[in-house]
Amino acid sequence: MVEKKWVEKGYVDEPIPADIDIKAEIRRMCKEKNAVIMAHYYTEGEVQDIADFIGDSLALAQKAAQTDADIIVMCGVHFMGETNKILCPQKKVLVPDLNASCSLAESCPADEFAKFVADHPDHTVISYVNTTAATKAVTDIVVTSSNARQIVESLPKDTPIIFGPDQNLGGYINSITGRNMLLWHGGCHVHEKFSLEKILELKAQHPGAKILVHPECKGPVVKVADKVGSTAALLSYSINDEATEFIVATESGILHEMQKAAPQKTFIPAPPSDGTCACNECNYMKLITLKKLYNTLKHEWPTIEVDPEVAQKAIRPINRMLEMSK
């Protein structure tokens, strides 16, 4: 039974015996319960290392649609768990900490977005995957940073489009496609903090380094990039490019996979503009820990549930994205 104090906290806070090999126990429970662990690139390195599958939002959504596991443990933020549950309603979906929200999703309340959509009835509505299930339910097509350009360009040029909630990603897509999409003014607290000045300071210190930038960053930062792309695209570029140094302007969790894939190269996290630390982290992603992962598998809680009516509406734009991304 889930204790009341755990429900109040949003995660299982049960002590783990000191003599337990937590990683071995996590793998044992996965086998016993037919569970699969999926981790986003922005989670802690030790969480990524124990996962069955690591990826960005699109890859995780595709994996959720394909898995034959009985339990999906989504090591990421809440909306990712919702997407998994929408795609796999018959499966148990767990997120180790219900407090793992998303500032970008929170910047687009579903009721306000629905009103915005209703005020522009002739527009096709495209929503970034970083949204709640309720926001997806008033959307025509969901996109990720991996496929946003492809999907926007697949629509007739005269199609009026609403794009939400990330105004930086939407502005970037407008700039490279020549579109004039109507943008919802939302943003990610991590990517908003990168500054052109700080990145150029790093570039002066490392003149041979290439600058890798996620399109959720502000326009001036995007303009100085050697490569603009999704988390997965930046990872691929860093592995295959001839450069040996990279300045990385996205959530610093991706550096773990970059360093594993190319240990001979140097990866420098771009710091936030406030200079509070040497890297820029998502405090929500960092809520997912090995201890919480162990306890959520043991107790099979917290579970993610989506209202069936909302899920029925939200799955249509997700499926449309998956079909258009093949």
C-alpha distance (Angstrom), angle and dihedral (degrees) to the residues before:
residue distance angle dihedral
M1 . . .
V2 3.79 . .
E3 3.80 109.0 .
K4 3.79 118.8 -126.1
K5 3.80 92.0 -122.1
W6 3.82 89.7 56.3
V7 3.80 91.5 50.5
E8 3.79 89.2 52.1
K9 3.80 91.2 50.0
G10 3.81 94.0 44.7
Y11 3.80 93.8 -129.3
V12 3.81 140.4 58.8
D13 3.80 108.7 -92.6
E14 3.79 98.8 -175.1
P15 3.82 115.9 145.5
I16 3.80 115.5 -112.3
P17 3.83 117.0 -135.9
A18 3.79 112.1 -107.3
D19 3.81 93.2 -127.2
I20 3.82 94.1 58.8
D21 3.79 120.5 107.9
I22 3.79 93.1 -138.5
K23 3.80 95.7 -165.9
A24 3.81 93.4 49.2
E25 3.81 90.4 47.3
I26 3.80 92.0 50.5
R27 3.80 90.7 52.7
R28 3.82 91.5 45.2
M29 3.81 91.9 52.7
C30 3.80 91.1 47.3
K31 3.79 90.1 56.4
E32 3.80 93.5 43.1
K33 3.81 94.9 47.8
N34 3.82 97.9 34.5
A35 3.79 89.4 -119.4
V36 3.78 128.7 158.6
I37 3.80 124.0 -154.1
M38 3.78 117.8 -144.3
A39 3.80 119.9 -172.4
H40 3.77 132.0 -171.3
Y41 3.80 119.1 -132.0
Y42 3.81 89.8 -113.4
T43 3.82 96.3 63.0
E44 3.80 123.2 97.1
G45 3.81 115.3 -69.3
E46 3.80 94.2 -116.6
V47 3.80 89.8 54.6
Q48 3.79 91.1 50.3
D49 3.81 90.4 48.7
I50 3.80 93.8 58.1
A51 3.80 96.6 42.7
D52 3.80 123.8 108.5
F53 3.77 89.7 -141.4
I54 3.81 133.1 19.9
G55 3.77 122.5 -168.2
D56 3.76 152.0 120.1
S57 3.80 124.7 -83.3
L58 3.82 96.7 -79.4
A59 3.80 94.6 46.6
L60 3.80 91.9 47.6
A61 3.81 91.6 49.6
Q62 3.80 90.6 50.2
K63 3.80 91.7 48.1
A64 3.79 91.2 49.7
A65 3.80 89.5 55.0
Q66 3.82 91.3 51.4
T67 3.80 106.0 40.0
D68 3.79 121.6 108.2
A69 3.81 92.9 -161.7
D70 3.80 119.6 125.4
I71 3.80 92.5 -140.4
I72 3.80 128.1 38.1
V73 3.79 116.3 -162.4
M74 3.79 107.2 -161.5
C75 3.79 109.8 -158.0
G76 3.75 97.1 -164.8
V77 3.78 138.3 63.7
H78 3.79 130.1 -38.0
F79 3.81 99.3 -97.5
M80 3.81 89.3 56.0
G81 3.79 89.5 56.5
E82 3.80 89.0 50.0
T83 3.81 91.2 51.8
N84 3.80 89.7 51.2
K85 3.81 91.5 50.0
I86 3.81 92.9 47.7
L87 3.80 90.8 52.4
C88 3.82 94.0 41.4
P89 3.82 106.8 31.5
Q90 3.80 92.8 162.2
K91 3.80 93.4 56.1
K92 3.78 129.2 80.8
V93 3.79 108.8 -113.5
L94 3.80 119.3 -161.8
V95 3.80 131.1 -170.6
P96 3.83 112.5 -170.3
D97 3.82 94.0 -137.2
L98 3.80 124.6 24.7
N99 3.81 89.0 -158.8
A100 3.81 89.3 70.9
S101 3.76 95.3 105.3
C102 3.81 128.7 155.4
S103 3.81 125.8 -117.6
L104 3.80 90.7 -149.0
A105 3.80 93.2 52.7
E106 3.80 89.5 46.0
S107 3.81 90.5 53.3
C108 3.81 88.9 66.5
P109 3.83 111.1 55.1
A110 3.80 108.6 -163.9
D111 3.81 95.9 -129.3
E112 3.81 93.2 51.2
F113 3.80 92.1 45.0
A114 3.82 91.1 49.2
K115 3.81 89.4 54.5
F116 3.81 90.5 48.5
V117 3.81 89.7 51.5
A118 3.81 91.9 47.3
D119 3.80 89.6 53.3
H120 3.83 89.3 58.6
P121 3.82 103.8 41.8
D122 3.81 95.3 164.1
H123 3.83 93.8 59.6
T124 3.79 128.6 99.4
V125 3.80 106.4 -128.9
I126 3.80 118.0 -134.4
S127 3.79 117.4 -177.1
Y128 3.77 128.1 -170.8
V129 3.79 111.9 -120.6
N130 3.82 89.1 -114.9
T131 3.80 91.6 88.4
T132 3.78 137.5 99.0
A133 3.79 121.6 -95.7
A134 3.81 88.9 -108.2
T135 3.81 91.2 56.9
K136 3.79 91.5 47.1
A137 3.80 87.6 53.2
V138 3.84 90.5 68.4
T139 3.81 92.5 45.7
D140 3.80 131.8 98.4
I141 3.81 98.3 -158.0
V142 3.79 131.5 12.0
V143 3.81 118.2 -147.7
T144 3.79 138.8 -175.9
S145 3.78 128.7 -151.4
S146 3.82 86.2 -99.5
N147 3.79 96.4 60.2
A148 3.83 106.6 18.5
R149 3.80 94.6 103.3
Q150 3.81 93.1 45.6
I151 3.80 92.8 50.5
V152 3.81 95.7 44.2
E153 3.81 91.3 49.2
S154 3.80 91.1 49.0
L155 3.81 89.8 65.3
P156 3.83 120.1 82.0
K157 3.80 111.2 -88.4
D158 3.79 93.1 -119.1
T159 3.83 93.2 55.1
P160 3.82 110.0 119.2
I161 3.80 107.7 -133.2
I162 3.78 136.6 -165.2
F163 3.80 111.5 -154.2
G164 3.77 121.8 -167.2
P165 2.86 157.9 -134.1
D166 3.82 105.7 -18.7
Q167 3.79 109.0 64.2
N168 3.80 92.8 -172.3
L169 3.80 94.2 54.7
G170 3.80 90.2 43.0
G171 3.80 91.5 49.7
Y172 3.79 90.7 49.2
I173 3.81 91.8 51.0
N174 3.81 89.3 48.7
S175 3.81 90.5 52.3
I176 3.81 95.9 51.5
T177 3.81 98.0 38.9
G178 3.81 100.7 38.7
R179 3.80 89.7 -124.4
N180 3.77 125.1 140.0
M181 3.79 100.8 -145.9
L182 3.78 117.6 177.5
L183 3.81 105.0 -114.5
W184 3.77 130.6 -145.3
H185 3.81 107.8 -140.1
G186 3.79 102.5 -122.3
G187 3.78 131.9 126.9
C188 3.80 148.6 -178.8
H189 3.80 115.0 -105.3
V190 3.81 90.9 -141.4
H191 3.79 99.5 50.1
E192 3.80 93.4 39.1
K193 3.82 89.8 62.4
F194 3.80 98.0 62.0
S195 3.81 112.2 103.9
L196 3.77 130.8 -158.0
E197 3.81 90.7 -134.6
K198 3.81 95.0 56.5
I199 3.79 92.8 46.3
L200 3.80 92.8 49.1
E201 3.81 89.1 50.2
L202 3.79 88.9 55.6
K203 3.80 90.7 46.1
A204 3.83 90.1 54.2
Q205 3.80 88.8 53.1
H206 3.81 92.4 46.0
P207 3.82 105.5 30.5
G208 3.80 93.0 171.3
A209 3.79 94.2 53.7
K210 3.79 121.4 107.3
I211 3.78 118.9 -135.0
L212 3.81 117.2 -126.7
V213 3.81 115.9 -165.6
H214 3.79 134.1 -176.2
P215 3.85 112.5 -137.0
E216 3.81 90.7 -123.5
C217 3.83 86.0 76.1
K218 3.80 121.5 97.2
G219 3.80 120.0 -84.7
P220 3.84 98.3 -103.9
V221 3.81 90.6 53.8
V222 3.81 92.3 47.8
K223 3.82 90.9 52.1
V224 3.83 94.0 62.1
A225 3.81 94.2 49.2
D226 3.77 124.4 117.9
K227 3.79 87.0 -159.2
V228 3.81 129.1 19.9
G229 3.77 115.4 -169.8
S230 3.77 152.2 114.1
T231 3.78 120.1 -64.8
A232 3.80 90.8 -95.1
A233 3.82 91.9 47.4
L234 3.80 92.1 51.0
L235 3.80 90.0 49.3
S236 3.80 91.9 51.2
Y237 3.80 92.2 47.0
S238 3.80 92.6 50.1
I239 3.80 91.0 52.7
N240 3.80 97.5 45.8
D241 3.81 103.5 35.4
E242 3.81 118.8 95.4
A243 3.83 93.5 -127.8
T244 3.80 117.3 106.5
E245 3.82 98.3 -158.1
F246 3.78 128.6 53.7
I247 3.79 134.1 -177.5
V248 3.79 105.9 -148.9
A249 3.81 120.4 -153.7
T250 3.77 103.0 -171.4
E251 3.80 134.7 75.8
S252 3.80 106.7 -43.9
G253 3.81 95.3 -127.8
I254 3.81 88.9 84.7
L255 3.81 90.0 66.7
H256 3.80 89.2 73.6
E257 3.80 92.5 63.0
M258 3.81 92.3 38.9
Q259 3.79 91.3 54.6
K260 3.81 92.3 46.2
A261 3.80 91.7 50.2
A262 3.83 95.6 44.1
P263 3.83 108.6 21.9
Q264 3.80 92.0 166.9
K265 3.80 91.8 63.1
T266 3.81 132.1 77.8
F267 3.80 121.4 -124.8
I268 3.80 119.1 -166.1
P269 3.82 118.4 -166.0
A270 3.78 114.1 -136.0
P271 3.83 107.5 -124.1
P272 3.80 125.6 -130.7
S273 3.78 117.5 -96.6
D274 3.81 92.6 -111.4
G275 3.81 90.3 63.4
T276 3.80 93.7 -135.9
C277 3.81 93.3 137.7
A278 3.77 142.6 -0.7
C279 3.80 94.5 -101.5
N280 3.78 140.3 31.4
E281 3.80 116.5 -116.3
C282 3.79 136.5 -178.3
N283 3.79 105.0 -124.4
Y284 3.80 89.5 -158.2
M285 3.82 95.0 56.4
K286 3.79 90.4 47.1
L287 3.83 89.9 60.1
I288 3.81 87.6 77.4
T289 3.82 107.4 89.8
L290 3.80 136.6 167.8
K291 3.81 90.4 -109.2
K292 3.80 92.1 54.1
L293 3.81 90.6 44.3
Y294 3.81 90.4 52.8
N295 3.80 92.9 48.4
T296 3.79 95.2 45.2
L297 3.80 90.0 53.9
K298 3.80 92.1 45.8
H299 3.81 95.0 49.9
E300 3.83 97.8 25.8
W301 3.79 90.0 -131.0
P302 3.04 149.0 152.0
T303 3.78 92.9 49.4
I304 3.79 125.0 -168.7
E305 3.79 117.4 -129.7
V306 3.80 127.6 -177.7
D307 3.79 123.7 -164.5
P308 3.85 105.6 -104.4
E309 3.81 93.5 -129.5
V310 3.80 91.4 50.6
A311 3.80 91.1 45.2
Q312 3.81 91.6 51.7
K313 3.80 90.1 55.1
A314 3.80 95.5 40.2
I315 3.80 96.7 51.2
R316 3.80 93.0 63.2
P317 3.84 96.9 67.1
I318 3.81 90.7 40.6
N319 3.80 92.5 52.5
R320 3.79 89.8 45.8
M321 3.79 89.0 55.0
L322 3.79 92.6 48.7
E323 3.81 91.2 49.6
M324 3.82 92.7 47.7
S325 3.82 91.3 47.4
K326 3.80 96.7 57.1
